Amino acid sequence: AQSVAQPEDQVNVAEGNPLTVKCTYSVSGNPYLFWYVQYPNRGLQFLLKYITGDNLVKGSYGFEAEFNKSQTSFHLKKPSALVSDSALYFCAVRDDSGYSTLTFGKGTMLLVSP
Amino acid sequence: NAGVMQNPRHLVRRRGQEARLRCSPMKGHSHVYWYRQLPEEGLKFMVYLQKENIIDESGMPKERFSAEFPKEGPSILRIQQVVRGDSAAYFCASSPSGTFSGANVLTFGAGSRLTVL
């Protein structure tokens, strides 16, 4: 069975500082990894994904994520946080062995203070 | 190009009533997924459908819940005899038509929030 762990329920960061939202995963095959963001009372919006290739993936709104196979991690990062980045962030995983569902973590609330 | 459309956005039902949630996928998408979001639990997969077929319903409760995606019209998630524990946000997502690929990005709707009194 595949699973995702987001160890932090909440991350607090000051505007202008770098941010990291952590994610570790477990799958039986090779992973397809995704980050989504959810603003209040809205659906999830896709940020970025890792399929294969370069371990550093760049996505929307200046976000990036680093795939680390040995640590089974896919942490989300941004060099300089904005107040408008405050939202709920979800990491998700699928394996590459035929059809599999997309499994989400519990989410991490990011709060960026002015 | 409209995104994934869900309605109603908010639904209030009394215990024992039926709830029907509808989802129209993006144009060109024929794969539909339903997820449920409960506080403190994140998103839980419920069911994956293609036109006229249920592909994976491993996340659906065995009783009271059903889903369909007919040849014409939206996908429908139906909850019979609702209980308070069914109160949640239900999200629909779709992905492109054609051969399934795990790399496909799911596009989510804005969700339907069910409140059971």
Interface residues (C-beta under 8 A of the other chain):
Chain A: Y32 F34 Y36 N41 R42 G43 L44 Q45 F46 K49 I51 F90 R94 D95 D96 Y99 S100 T101 L102 T103 F104 G105 K106 G107
Chain B: V4 Q6 Y33 Y35 E40 E41 G42 L43 K44 F45 Y48 I55 D56 S58 G59 F91 A93 F100 G102 A103 V105 L106 T107 F108 G109 A110 G111
